[in-house]
Amino acid sequence: MRGLYRGNTANARAFRFAILAFDIGSIIFFVASSLQDANVWIYLVDALIALVIVLDLAARFWIEERSRRFLMDAATWADVVVVITLLLPTLVESLLFLRVLRALRLLRSYRVLKDLREEFAFFKRNEELIQSAINLGVFVFVMTALVYVLQVRTNPQITNYVDALYFTVAALTTTGFGDITLKDTTGRILSVAIMVFGVALFLRLVQTIFRPVRVAYECPDCGLNRHDADAVHCKHCGRVLHITTEGSDI
């Protein structure tokens, strides 16, 4: 089990990629199922996802040398909360939005990041961009879920998850169409949080997109670890660098 979670074999990498695919699939299901009426098949899928998460938690706890660190990890408790909302949906209906905490698992594992860097050149070249996009996506998911749960019973303008998503994106981009607004005190505070924190994440993503591509290479002298892809000298100390590159076709 430790080999699958931490090993460097092809099977171990395939296993970790399968877990990553499961995480992405479960998040998509949580969003899609929120648009559907309660149905038996949805509860069955919920139970299956909960079972997989429980097995994953048990396996990670089993191989962890320092169990205290595992129990104090925020991602561990996020998974516990997700399992509770999946197995007891009727008892914690007002907390179902917490299922999107599963998104916190995306690309948070050092091993998964290492695997992606080694297996996919595209990810290695654009890691910072992908990380920024995922952070923004997780924020949008969480804020949308909060807007939906806190407003669906009191705000006639928000009737489903898509309405909440529409408002969240409009607030985050400061577009403010005005056709959907949060009028109570809780809604206004939530709107402020979306604009303040969301705009910061959005600007970070835009900055990453339009900033010149840089590569990770630590300068032996000054320690600067981000350089232009075609850099010959370190911009900080001037040392000659030997960055491995395939060159340019231009």
N, C-alpha and C positions, 0 to 999 in steps of 0.2 A: 504494500500500500504506500509506503514511504517512497518507493521507487517511482510509482505512478505520479505522485504529487510533486516530487522534487528531483526526479531523475532526469538524465539528458538523452535517454534513448528515444527512438522514433515512436515507440508505443506510448511512452510517457508524454511526449509532446502532443500526440494525437488525443490522448485522454484529456489533457488540459484544454486543448482546443474544443473538444466536445463539451466540456463544462462551460466554456465561454459561449459556445453556440446555444447551450441550454439557458444560460443567463439572458441572452438577447431574446431568445424565443419566449421565455416566460414573461419578460417585460412587455413584449408585443401582445401577448395573450391577455395580460392584466389590463392593458389599455383597450383592446378590442372587446373584451368581455364586459367592460364597464358600459359599453354602448348597447348591450343586449339585455333583454329581460331575463330574470332568474330562471334557470333551466337545470334539469338534472345533469345533463352532460357537462355543464360548466362546473358544477360541484364535484363531479368525478375527476375532471382535469385538475381542479384545485387540489384535490386530495392527492393526486399523482405527483403534482409539482411539490407539494408539502413533503411527501415521502422521499423524493429525490434530495430535497434540501436537508432533511433530517439525516439521511445517510451520508451526505457530504459533510455535515457538521460533525457527525460521529467519527468519520474517517479522519478529518483534520484534527480533531481532539485526540484521537488515538496516536497519531504520529507526532504530535507536538511535544517536544522535550520539556518546555516550560508551560504547563497547563494554566498557570495563573495569568500569563500574558495572553493566552488564547481567550480566557474567560473575560478579560478586561478589554478585548478588542471590540471597537464599535461595530465592525462588520459582523462579528459573531452575534451580537445582540440584535442587529438589524435583521439577520436571518431568523432569529428566534421570533421576533415580532411578526415577520412575514408568515411564518408557519402558523402562528396563532390566528392571524386574520384569515388564513386559508382553511383551517380546520374548524374554526368557530365563527363563520361569517355573520350569522344571525345575532350572536351575542356582542360582537364588536363592529356592528355595521357602520357606526360613525367613524371608525378607525381604518376602514378598508383602504383609504388612500395611502396608508403606510406600506402597502404592498410595493409601491414604487421604490422603496428603500433598497429593493433588490438591485436597482440600477447602480448603487454604490459599489457593487462588486466588480463592475466593468473595468478592466484594465488596472485594477488595484493590486494585483499580484505581481511581485517582482519576477517570478518565474514565467508568467504569461507574457510579460513585457519582453523578457529576454528571448523567449521563443519566437515572438513576432518579429523582433529585430533580426534574428538569425534566419528565419524562414522567408520573410517577405521584405525585399529591398525597398518596396514602396513605403511600407510602414517605417522602416529605418530612416528614410529620407524625410518623411513627413510626420514623425512621431509627435512633435510639439503641436502641430496643427490638429492632429487627430485627438490628442489629449484635451486641447482647448475645446474642440467641438463636443467631445463627450461630456466634459464638465458643464458646458452650457446646456446640453441636452438633458443631463440629470437634473439640473436646476429647473429647467422648464417642466419636466415631468413632476417633480415634487411640488412646485408652486401651482401647477395646474390641478393636481390632486387636492391641494389645500383649498383652492378657490372653489372647486366643485363641491367638496364635502361641507364647507362652511357656508355656501351660498345656495345650494340646490333647493333647500326647503324654504328659504326666505326671499330669494330673488327670482322673480318670474322670468327674468331674461336669461337665466342659466338653468337649462333643463337637462343637459347631458355633458359628457366629458369634452366633446368638441367645442361647445359654447365656452367652457372654462379655458380650454386651450387657446381659442381665438382671443379671449380677453387677455390672457397671460402674454401672448406674443405681441398683441397691440400695445400693452403697457410696457413690456420689455423694450420694444423698439421706439417707445415714446410717440408712436403714431397717434394713439388716442382717437379712434373714430367716433366714440361717444355713443354708439348704438347699444353697447353693453357697459354698464357701470356698476361699481360696488358702492352702495350708498350708506351702509351702516358703519359704525366705528371700526369694527373688526375688519370689514372689507377695505376701508380706507388705509388702515395700517398695513394690511396685506399688499395693497397696491403700492404703497411707498416702498415696502421691502422688495417687491418685484422690480421696481424702477431703479432703486439704488444699487442692489446687488446684481440684478440682471444686466443692467447697462454696463457695469464693470466687466462682467464675464463676456458680454457681447463685444465690447471694445477690445478685449484681450484676444478674442478670436479673429477679429478684423485685422488687428495689428500683426498677428501671426501669419495671416494669409498674404498680406501685402509686404511684409518684411522680407528682405533678401534671404534666400535659403542658406542656412548655416549648418555646419557639420560638428559633431562632438569629437574633439581631439584636444587633450590636455597639453598645454605648453609645458615642457620640462622645467623651464626657468621660472615663469611667473604664475603658472597654474591656470591661466585663462583657458576655458574649455569649450568655447564656441567660436568658430572661425568661418569665414567665407569659404565656400566649397573649393575655390581655386586659389586660396591664400598660400603664399610662399613664405611670408614672414608674419610673425605674431604682431598684431596691431598694438599690443600693450608694451612689449619689451623689445621687439624687433628680431627675436631669435628666428633662425631659419627653421621652417617646419617641414615635415615629411608626411603630409596627409595623403593617404592612399586614394587615388581617384582614377576613374576610367577616361577622363578627359572629356572633351566636347566635340560634337560632330560639326560645329559651325566653324 
